[in-house]
Amino acid sequence: VNGILEDGEGKIWFATNNGISVWNPMSNQWKSLFNNKLEQAQVFLALCEDDKGRIWAGSYSSGVYVLDRKTGKELAHYARGVKGSPTVSNFIFDIFKDSRNDLWIGGVNGEFICYKTKENTFRVYSEESISSFAELSPTQILIGQSSGLSMLSQNTGNIEDLLSGIVVQDILVLDTEIWICTSGEGLVEYNFKTGKTKKYTTQEGFPSNFINSIVYAGNYLWIGT
């Protein structure tokens, strides 16, 4: 399992190495999508629900699929070589919904894009190696990359490097503190205002310095290694 999403109807979506599995807790029924289909993507890494109740699923090799939440039917497919599709990476690592309900979609070996929900249009940005997105402010989007942490200004389109020399896996923003999950450097706490950083590694008791995910809930940071 590479990603989990609870949709607006309470169903649980699982992005897996063999398609997408959907569990309805009310009926305890399962549905499988894209599994064992050689002509379509099998490996899915990212899931996100837009404000219209559609499920966006990012695949490893075939771009992004937009699915009907109720039926699982494919509504749209965006990838390189697909007619009418914006230029986008076929290897999608993250799909992030910001405070404006716009979707940020990115991965490796291709450009990253923003789906503007109200306008129903795409904006294509530069080719970057992206693992994750987060929102610092309504006009500032954080980008986690294999080369470090960057920030995109939506007003200018410019990308500014904030931290280099770390492989970013996931990002969490709490006020002025940015918590960065890394491969090999543990958990990095970065204060955006002061520019100061602090690392938490196995020396502080972590089981590993390879941190994959982070969530804030109940006044605690929940960390996956």
Residue pairs with C-beta under 8 A, 6 or more apart in sequence:
1 14
1 15
1 16
2 15
2 16
2 17
2 43
2 44
2 45
2 46
3 14
3 15
3 44
3 45
3 46
3 47
4 12
4 13
4 14
4 15
4 47
5 12
5 13
5 15
5 47
5 48
5 49
5 55
6 12
6 13
7 13
7 49
7 53
7 55
7 69
8 49
8 53
8 69
9 69
9 70
10 24
10 25
10 26
11 22
11 23
11 24
11 25
11 69
12 22
12 23
12 25
13 20
13 21
13 22
13 47
13 55
14 20
14 21
14 22
14 23
15 44
15 45
15 46
15 47
15 57
15 58
16 43
16 44
17 42
17 43
18 35
18 36
18 42
18 43
19 32
19 33
19 34
19 35
19 36
19 37
19 42
19 44
20 32
20 33
20 34
20 35
20 44
20 47
20 57
20 67
20 72
21 30
21 31
21 32
21 33
21 35
22 30
22 31
22 32
22 33
22 72
23 29
23 30
24 30
24 31
31 72
33 67
33 72
34 40
34 41
34 42
34 44
34 65
35 42
36 42
40 62
41 59
41 60
41 61
41 62
41 63
41 65
43 59
43 60
43 61
44 57
44 58
44 59
44 60
45 58
45 59
45 60
45 92
45 93
45 94
45 107
46 56
46 57
46 58
46 92
46 93
46 94
46 95
47 55
47 56
47 57
47 58
47 95
48 55
48 56
48 95
48 96
48 97
48 103
49 55
49 56
49 69
49 97
50 56
50 97
50 101
50 103
50 115
50 117
51 97
51 101
51 117
52 117
53 69
54 66
54 67
54 68
54 69
54 75
55 66
55 67
55 68
55 69
56 64
56 65
56 66
56 67
56 95
56 103
56 105
57 64
57 65
57 66
57 67
57 95
58 64
58 92
58 93
58 94
58 95
58 105
58 107
59 65
59 90
59 92
60 91
60 92
60 107
61 90
61 91
62 77
62 79
62 90
63 77
63 78
63 79
63 80
63 82
63 85
63 88
63 89
63 90
63 92
64 77
64 78
64 79
64 88
64 92
64 95
64 105
65 74
65 76
65 77
66 74
66 75
66 76
66 77
66 78
67 73
67 74
67 75
68 74
68 75
77 85
78 85
78 86
78 88
78 122
79 85
79 88
79 90
80 87
80 88
80 89
80 90
80 110
86 113
86 122
86 124
87 110
87 111
87 113
87 124
88 105
88 110
88 111
88 112
88 113
88 122
88 124
89 106
89 107
89 108
89 109
89 110
89 111
89 112
89 127
89 130
90 107
90 109
90 110
91 107
91 108
91 109
91 110
92 105
92 106
92 107
93 106
93 107
93 108
93 130
93 131
93 132
94 104
94 105
94 106
94 107
94 130
94 131
94 132
94 133
94 144
95 103
95 104
95 105
96 103
96 104
96 132
96 133
96 134
96 135
97 103
97 104
98 104
98 135
98 138
98 141
99 135
99 138
100 117
100 138
101 117
101 118
102 114
102 115
102 116
102 117
103 114
103 115
103 117
104 112
104 113
104 114
104 133
104 141
105 112
105 113
105 114
105 115
106 112
106 113
106 128
106 130
106 133
106 143
107 130
108 129
108 130
109 127
109 129
110 127
111 124
111 125
111 126
111 127
111 128
112 125
112 126
112 127
112 128
112 130
112 143
113 122
113 123
113 124
113 125
114 122
114 123
114 125
115 121
115 122
116 122
116 123
125 152
125 157
125 159
126 159
128 143
128 145
128 150
128 159
129 145
129 146
129 147
130 143
130 144
130 145
131 144
131 145
131 146
131 167
131 168
131 169
131 170
132 143
132 144
132 168
132 169
132 170
132 171
133 141
133 142
133 143
133 144
133 171
134 141
134 142
134 144
134 171
134 172
134 173
134 178
135 141
135 142
135 173
136 142
136 151
136 173
136 178
136 192
138 154
139 153
139 154
139 155
140 151
140 152
140 153
140 154
141 151
141 152
141 154
142 149
142 150
142 151
142 152
142 162
142 171
142 173
142 178
143 149
143 150
143 151
143 152
143 159
144 168
144 169
144 170
144 171
144 180
145 168
146 167
146 168
147 164
147 167
148 161
148 162
148 163
148 164
148 165
148 166
148 168
149 161
149 162
149 163
149 166
149 168
149 171
149 178
149 180
149 190
150 159
150 160
150 161
150 162
151 159
151 160
151 162
152 158
152 159
152 160
153 159
153 160
162 190
162 192
163 180
163 188
163 190
163 197
166 180
166 182
166 185
166 188
167 182
167 183
167 184
167 185
168 180
168 181
168 182
169 181
169 182
169 183
169 211
169 212
169 213
170 180
170 181
170 211
170 212
170 213
170 214
171 178
171 179
171 180
171 181
171 214
172 178
172 179
172 214
172 215
172 216
172 221
173 179
174 216
176 191
176 192
176 193
177 189
177 190
177 191
177 192
178 189
178 190
178 191
178 192
179 187
179 188
179 189
179 190
179 214
179 221
180 187
180 188
180 189
180 190
181 187
181 211
181 212
181 213
181 214
181 223
182 188
182 209
182 210
182 211
183 210
183 211
184 209
184 210
185 199
185 201
185 209
186 199
186 200
186 201
186 202
186 204
186 206
186 209
186 211
187 199
187 200
187 201
187 206
187 211
187 214
187 223
188 197
188 198
188 199
188 200
189 197
189 198
189 199
189 200
190 196
190 197
191 197
200 206
201 209
202 208
202 209
206 223
206 225
207 225
208 225
210 225
211 223
211 224
211 225
212 224
212 225
213 223
213 224
214 221
214 222
214 223
214 224
215 221
215 222
216 222
